[in-house]
Amino acid sequence: MTVWWVGRRDAALVRIAERMVFFGGEPVEDPGAAELADALAELAGEYLASARGEAVRRAGVLLHEAAGELRQADRFRGTLLPVVLRHMRRAETVLDEAGGCLGLALRGVTAPSGGEAGAGVGGGVG
């Protein structure tokens, strides 16, 4: 049973890392929850400081919330994997909401149309 939970956790980390790249974060190989939380918090700061409108700042608030969910997941690490996974699923949902603030649907999308993953919405925030 533990192997199943670990596989689910690892898959969630990869999905969150992909969403983070969409928002302008650096690609992360073999991501951990704390590492992703720090990167999302940094992105959130950029979005919150942006002068590109309320939608971008709202996305920043949601990125900050997703970082908090990942920090909660990291606190439990390998001890309570179902709780870790719940926090990771919540982080994924919040990232989807952040994409919605920007008028984008993130489920199943790795890059905006006509662009590269690294040139996503957050690539030019500032």
C-alpha positions as a Markdown table, in Angstrom:
| # | Residue | x | y | z |
|---|---|---|---|---|
| 1 | Met | 0.0 | 0.0 | 0.0 |
| 2 | Thr | 2.8 | 2.4 | 0.8 |
| 3 | Val | 4.3 | 2.0 | -2.7 |
| 4 | Trp | 0.9 | 3.0 | -4.2 |
| 5 | Trp | 0.8 | 6.2 | -2.1 |
| 6 | Val | 4.5 | 7.1 | -2.9 |
| 7 | Gly | 3.7 | 6.7 | -6.6 |
| 8 | Arg | 0.7 | 9.0 | -6.3 |
| 9 | Arg | 2.8 | 11.5 | -4.4 |
| 10 | Asp | 5.5 | 11.5 | -7.0 |
| 11 | Ala | 3.0 | 11.9 | -9.8 |
| 12 | Ala | 1.4 | 14.8 | -8.1 |
| 13 | Leu | 4.8 | 16.5 | -7.6 |
| 14 | Val | 5.5 | 16.1 | -11.3 |
| 15 | Arg | 2.1 | 17.6 | -12.3 |
| 16 | Ile | 2.6 | 20.6 | -9.9 |
| 17 | Ala | 6.1 | 21.2 | -11.3 |
| 18 | Glu | 4.6 | 21.2 | -14.8 |
| 19 | Arg | 2.0 | 23.8 | -13.8 |
| 20 | Met | 4.7 | 25.9 | -12.1 |
| 21 | Val | 6.6 | 26.0 | -15.4 |
| 22 | Phe | 3.5 | 27.2 | -17.1 |
| 23 | Phe | 3.4 | 30.2 | -14.7 |
| 24 | Gly | 7.0 | 31.1 | -15.5 |
| 25 | Gly | 8.9 | 28.9 | -13.0 |
| 26 | Glu | 12.1 | 27.1 | -13.9 |
| 27 | Pro | 11.8 | 23.4 | -14.8 |
| 28 | Val | 12.6 | 21.2 | -11.8 |
| 29 | Glu | 13.9 | 17.7 | -12.2 |
| 30 | Asp | 12.9 | 15.3 | -9.4 |
| 31 | Pro | 11.0 | 17.9 | -7.5 |
| 32 | Gly | 10.3 | 17.9 | -3.8 |
| 33 | Ala | 7.4 | 19.5 | -2.0 |
| 34 | Ala | 9.6 | 22.1 | -0.2 |
| 35 | Glu | 11.5 | 23.0 | -3.3 |
| 36 | Leu | 8.3 | 23.5 | -5.3 |
| 37 | Ala | 6.8 | 25.5 | -2.4 |
| 38 | Asp | 9.8 | 27.9 | -2.4 |
| 39 | Ala | 9.6 | 28.3 | -6.2 |
| 40 | Leu | 5.9 | 29.0 | -6.1 |
| 41 | Ala | 6.3 | 31.5 | -3.3 |
| 42 | Glu | 8.9 | 33.3 | -5.4 |
| 43 | Leu | 6.6 | 33.3 | -8.4 |
| 44 | Ala | 3.7 | 34.5 | -6.2 |
| 45 | Gly | 5.8 | 37.5 | -5.1 |
| 46 | Glu | 6.5 | 38.4 | -8.8 |
| 47 | Tyr | 2.8 | 38.1 | -9.6 |
| 48 | Leu | 1.7 | 40.2 | -6.5 |
| 49 | Ala | 4.2 | 42.9 | -7.4 |
| 50 | Ser | 3.0 | 43.0 | -11.1 |
| 51 | Ala | 1.4 | 46.1 | -12.5 |
| 52 | Arg | -0.4 | 44.0 | -15.2 |
| 53 | Gly | -3.8 | 44.1 | -13.5 |
| 54 | Glu | -5.9 | 42.7 | -10.8 |
| 55 | Ala | -6.2 | 39.2 | -12.5 |
| 56 | Val | -2.4 | 38.8 | -12.3 |
| 57 | Arg | -2.3 | 39.8 | -8.7 |
| 58 | Arg | -5.2 | 37.4 | -7.9 |
| 59 | Ala | -3.2 | 34.7 | -9.5 |
| 60 | Gly | -0.3 | 35.7 | -7.3 |
| 61 | Val | -2.5 | 35.2 | -4.2 |
| 62 | Leu | -3.5 | 31.8 | -5.4 |
| 63 | Leu | 0.1 | 30.8 | -6.2 |
| 64 | His | 1.0 | 31.8 | -2.6 |
| 65 | Glu | -1.9 | 29.6 | -1.4 |
| 66 | Ala | -0.6 | 26.7 | -3.4 |
| 67 | Ala | 2.9 | 27.2 | -1.9 |
| 68 | Gly | 1.3 | 27.0 | 1.5 |
| 69 | Glu | -0.4 | 23.7 | 0.7 |
| 70 | Leu | 2.9 | 22.3 | -0.5 |
| 71 | Arg | 4.6 | 23.4 | 2.8 |
| 72 | Gln | 1.9 | 21.6 | 4.7 |
| 73 | Ala | 2.5 | 18.5 | 2.6 |
| 74 | Asp | 6.3 | 18.8 | 3.3 |
| 75 | Arg | 5.6 | 18.9 | 7.1 |
| 76 | Phe | 4.2 | 15.4 | 6.9 |
| 77 | Arg | 6.7 | 14.0 | 4.4 |
| 78 | Gly | 6.7 | 10.2 | 4.4 |
| 79 | Thr | 4.7 | 9.8 | 7.6 |
| 80 | Leu | 1.1 | 10.4 | 6.6 |
| 81 | Leu | 1.1 | 9.9 | 2.8 |
| 82 | Pro | -2.7 | 10.3 | 2.4 |
| 83 | Val | -2.6 | 13.7 | 4.1 |
| 84 | Val | 0.4 | 14.7 | 2.0 |
| 85 | Leu | -1.5 | 13.7 | -1.1 |
| 86 | Arg | -4.6 | 15.7 | 0.0 |
| 87 | His | -2.4 | 18.8 | 0.3 |
| 88 | Met | -0.9 | 18.2 | -3.1 |
| 89 | Arg | -4.2 | 17.8 | -4.7 |
| 90 | Arg | -5.4 | 21.0 | -3.1 |
| 91 | Ala | -2.2 | 22.7 | -4.5 |
| 92 | Glu | -3.1 | 21.4 | -8.0 |
| 93 | Thr | -6.7 | 22.7 | -7.7 |
| 94 | Val | -5.4 | 26.2 | -6.5 |
| 95 | Leu | -3.0 | 26.3 | -9.5 |
| 96 | Asp | -5.9 | 25.5 | -11.8 |
| 97 | Glu | -7.8 | 28.4 | -10.2 |
| 98 | Ala | -4.8 | 30.7 | -10.7 |
| 99 | Gly | -4.9 | 29.8 | -14.4 |
| 100 | Gly | -8.6 | 30.6 | -14.5 |
| 101 | Cys | -7.9 | 34.0 | -13.1 |
| 102 | Leu | -5.7 | 34.6 | -16.2 |
| 103 | Gly | -8.4 | 33.2 | -18.5 |
| 104 | Leu | -6.6 | 29.9 | -19.1 |
| 105 | Ala | -7.5 | 26.3 | -18.4 |
| 106 | Leu | -4.5 | 24.4 | -17.1 |
| 107 | Arg | -5.8 | 20.9 | -17.1 |
| 108 | Gly | -4.2 | 19.1 | -19.9 |
| 109 | Val | -2.3 | 22.2 | -21.2 |
| 110 | Thr | 1.4 | 22.4 | -20.9 |
| 111 | Ala | 2.0 | 25.6 | -22.8 |
| 112 | Pro | -0.1 | 28.5 | -24.0 |
| 113 | Ser | -1.0 | 28.2 | -27.7 |
| 114 | Gly | 1.8 | 29.6 | -29.9 |
| 115 | Gly | 4.4 | 29.6 | -27.1 |
| 116 | Glu | 6.9 | 27.6 | -25.3 |
| 117 | Ala | 6.3 | 26.2 | -21.8 |
| 118 | Gly | 9.0 | 28.6 | -20.5 |
| 119 | Ala | 7.4 | 31.6 | -22.1 |
| 120 | Gly | 4.1 | 31.1 | -20.2 |
| 121 | Val | 2.0 | 33.7 | -18.6 |
| 122 | Gly | 4.5 | 34.4 | -15.8 |
| 123 | Gly | 7.5 | 34.6 | -18.1 |
| 124 | Gly | 7.1 | 38.3 | -18.6 |
| 125 | Val | 5.4 | 39.4 | -15.4 |
| 126 | Gly | 6.8 | 42.6 | -14.0 |
